[in-house]
Amino acid sequence: MSDAQAIEGGFAAPVFDAQLVFRAVMDGMARPGTVQSVAGLASPPAPLAALAGAVALTLCDHDTPLWLDPELTLNSAVKTWLGFHTGAPIATTPADAHFALVSRPSTLMALENFAQGTQEYPDRSTTLILQLESLVSGPELLLEGPGIERMAMAAPTPMPRHFVEQWKQNKGRFPRGVDIILTGPEGIACLPRTTRIKTMES
């Protein structure tokens, strides 16, 4: 793939498209687990999916170091595309990342390896953008917490290994901890660190 091909596929209407995606992310954070329907609006090189790429274009810039999982790191076209459209520097370690772009969540390292923020500056943590096969066809998770009236259900797949236990530890670090943006064919859903998650069996 040529450099010219690697930088095609950005937002057709950058301001308008970024506003649409940003609104979907904000609505998702305000109502954890709900699927916000939004088109990808971008066409990044494979294996980066359209909506995960669109979220990266919306949130990342030259001040936000971006960590890529191994599959994306090895893809020069993806790195060129992200660099051209966002200007975000590539973080060499997950602890240095403001955002993390994950194409294979099932093989993701433990959440504790990413920046957790501090008690004084909890926002200095990593927001993970997970690229999923589906937001609705995985094992059902029960969600509780701010933004949820009583209880909500989500069924994203595939998720990181031992996710529910990892998330319990993540919530235990509050106000520190990571937040997660889920992207899939159906749209965007979010899991802010304030959300409690358990399985149907627990």
Helices and strands as residue ranges (DSSP letters): H 3-6, H 14-30, H 50-59, E 66-68, H 70-73, H 76-86, G 94-96, E 99-102, G 105-107, G 111-113, E 127-131, E 141-144, E 152-154, H 163-172, E 179-184, E 187-191, E 196-199
